[in-house]
Amino acid sequence: MDWRHQAACRDEDPELFFPIGNTGPALIQIERAKAVCRRCEVSVECLEWSIETGQESGVWGGLSEDERAALRRRRGIRYRPPVDQLA
């Protein structure tokens, strides 16, 4: 079964996970999204998928955009889109 079918966020408004910016009201929205992730049994799978597929926007696997960027740097990962996406 696809891990997304077990995700705690599947019944949430997707907008919650894609705040505009990372200051002021967006910080509250990010924390609300992370609260959903904390109760999710597939948050690790979600986080790894977001890293593997280069998701740069939104909250994935309980981490914000900035937190995932820092994780990618620590892991030495630079996302490169598949060749068919470069055209």
SVG drawing of the C-alpha trace seen along z (x, -y; Angstrom):
<svg xmlns="http://www.w3.org/2000/svg" viewBox="-10 -39 38 41">
<polyline fill="none" stroke="black" stroke-width="0.4" points="0.0,0.0 1.2,-3.5 2.3,-5.3 0.2,-8.4 -3.0,-6.4 -1.9,-6.2 -0.9,-9.8 -2.5,-11.9 -2.7,-14.8 -4.9,-13.0 -8.0,-14.6 -6.5,-18.0 -6.7,-21.0 -3.5,-20.9 -3.2,-24.7 -2.2,-24.2 1.1,-22.6 2.0,-25.4 2.2,-28.6 3.1,-31.8 6.4,-32.9 8.1,-31.9 7.3,-34.9 4.3,-36.1 1.1,-34.2 3.0,-31.7 4.9,-30.5 1.6,-29.7 0.5,-27.8 3.8,-25.9 3.4,-24.8 -0.2,-23.6 1.1,-21.6 3.9,-20.1 1.3,-19.1 -0.5,-17.0 2.9,-15.5 3.7,-14.6 0.6,-12.4 1.4,-10.7 2.6,-7.1 4.3,-7.7 6.0,-11.0 9.5,-9.4 8.4,-8.0 6.9,-11.4 10.1,-13.2 12.3,-10.8 10.0,-11.1 10.1,-14.9 13.9,-14.8 14.2,-12.2 11.9,-14.1 13.2,-17.6 10.1,-19.1 11.3,-22.5 8.0,-24.1 5.7,-23.3 5.9,-21.2 6.8,-17.5 7.4,-14.9 7.3,-17.4 10.0,-19.7 9.6,-23.2 11.2,-24.3 14.3,-25.7 14.7,-22.6 14.6,-20.3 17.1,-22.5 19.4,-22.2 18.9,-18.4 19.8,-18.2 22.9,-20.2 24.0,-18.0 23.4,-14.9 25.2,-16.5 22.2,-16.2 21.6,-18.5 18.3,-17.8 18.6,-17.4 15.4,-17.1 15.1,-14.2 16.3,-14.9 12.8,-15.0 12.0,-17.9 14.9,-20.1 13.4,-20.8"/>
</svg>
